[in-house]
Amino acid sequence: MSDLVARTGRLQQRYEAGCRLVAGCIPFRYRNSDVTGDVDSKKVVEVLMINSPSGPGLLFPKGGWENDETVEEAAIREAVEEAGVRGNLMDFVGYYHFKSKTHQDEFSPEGLCKAAMFALFVTEELDAWPEQSTRTRSWLTIPEAVESCRHPWMKDALEEGFSKWLASKSTSEGEKSS
C-alpha cells in the first residue's frame, strides 16, 4: 500500500467563469530504438497513459486544481496520485476545454472544464501510488497513444500541444549542437 494519499472532495476546487480548473500532464520518456546501443540511434518518445475506472480508452493524469497549490503543483500531484510517476515538469503545452459528465456542480452546472496541460519528463516510476488499485499504466508511442486516447481534447493536447512542443524542443536542441 502507498503512504501517499489521493486528495478527495471539492472544497478547495478552483473555478473561473463557470469552468472547473483542471491541471494535468503528458508524462514521457525516451527509449532507444536501436537495441544495439549505437550512440547515433534515434530515440523513440513514449508517453504514459492510464486507464479510467469509468470506461474504455486511456487518459493522461489530470484532476482538479486546488486553492492551496499552483497549477504546476497540481499537475505534479495528479501524476503521482493517478499514474505513480515523478519527474521534471517541463513546459506548459496548452489549455484545453471540455465538458465533464461526472463533475457537474453548483459552480459549473454544465460540467465545463478548462485543463492546463504540461509535459512531464518521467524520472521515477513508483512501485506503490494512491490510485494503483484502480489504475494501470501503459507506455505507448505517440501514434499508439493517439489511437488509444479516450477523449478528443486529450488527443488534441497530445497532437497539437505536446507533439508540437517536442518538435520545437528537438529543433532548438539540434541548432545548439550544430
N, C-alpha and C positions, 0 to 999 in steps of 0.2 A: 504493500500500500504506500502511496505517496504522502510525504509530510506536507506537501503543498496542498492548498485547498482552493477550489474554484470559488470565485465570488458569485453570489446569487442575489436576486432581488433587484428592484428598480429604484430604490430610494435615492441613490447617488447619480442616476442616469442624466446625461446631458441632452438637451433638446435645443433646436434652433428653427424658428419659423415653422413649427408643426412637424419637423423631422426629428426622429431619434438619431443621435450622432453615434456612429459606429467606427471602430478602428480595427484594422486588420493588416495582414501581411502576406506576401508571397515568399515563403521560405525556399531557399535554393542552395545548391551546392554544385561543385564541378566534379565530373567524373571523366577520367581519361578514356578516350575512345579507343586508344591503342594499348592493348594489354601487354605489349612487349616492353613498355616503359620508355619508348622513344620520346626524347625531350621535345621534339618538334611536333608530336602528335596533337591533334585538335582536342580540346577539352569540350565535353558534352555537358550542357547545363541540364540539371534535373531540378524539378520543383516538387515540393512536398504538399500532398493533398490529404485530406482526412474524409472519412465517411460521415454521414449525418445519421443520427439515430431516427430522424423523422422521415427518411425516404431515400430513394436511389440517387446515384450520382455522387461526385466528390466535390469538396469545398476547400477553400483556403481558410485558415483560422481567422476568426473575426468575432467581435462582440461589442457590447455597449461601452462607450467611453464615459467614464465617471468623473464627477466633480473634483475628486481629490487626486487626479493624475493628469499628466499631459497626454496628448493624443499618441505620442511616441511610446510612453509608458504603457498605455492601454494596448497598443499593438503588440508590444513585447509580452505583456501579461497573457494576452489571448494565445500567443504562440506556445507559451509554456502550458497554460491550462488545457487547451484543446489538442495540441499536437505534440506536446512533450519535447519541444526543442528550444534551445537558446542559441543566440548568435549576435552578430553585429547588424543593427538596424542601419541600412544603407541610406537610401533616398526615398522621398515621397514619390509615388508613381501616379497619383491622381485621386480625384473624388468621383464616386460612383453612386448614383441614386437608384433605389429600388424600393419595392413595396413588400413588406413582411406580412404574411397572413397570420403569423403566430404572435406578433408583437404589436397589437393594436391596444392603445390605452388612452386615457383621458388627454394626454399631451400630444398624442399622434393617433387620432381616432381612425385614420385611414391606413395606418401602418407604414407611413412614409419614412424612409431611412436615407441617410447620407453617410457613405463609408469613405473614410480616409485610408488609402492603401499604401503600404510601404514594401520595399524589397528588404528581405532579411537574409543575410548570409549565415547559414547554419554552421555553428562550430561545435555543438554538442547535442546529442540525442539522449534524452533521459530514459532510464530504464523504467521509471515509475513517474506518472504525472496525474493530475487531478481527474481528468476525464478518460483515462485509459480503459475503463470498463465499458464505455460506450463509443469509443473512437478507435479506429485503426489508421495507421499511417501508410501512405503509398508514395514512393519516389517515382516520378514519371518524367519523360522528356517533355518538352513544351508541346509538340504535336499530340502526344498521348494525353496530356493534361487538357488541351483544348477540346478533345473528343470526350473526355470524362467529366467536364465541368457541368455541374447541376444547374447553375444559374447563368443566364445570359450576361448579367452585369459582371460576374466573375470572369467569364470568358473575355469580355471587353478589357477588364483590368489586366488580364494575362497578355492578350494580344496587343492592345493599344497602349497600355501603361508600361507593364514590366518588360515586354519584348523590345519596345522602342527604347526604353531606358537602358536595357542591356546592350543593345546595338550601339547606342551613343557612347556608352562606357567603353566598349570594345574599340570603337573608332578612336576615342581620345587616348586610350592606353597605347594603341598602335602608333599614334602620332608621337607620343612621348618617347617610345623606344626607337623611332627612326632617326 
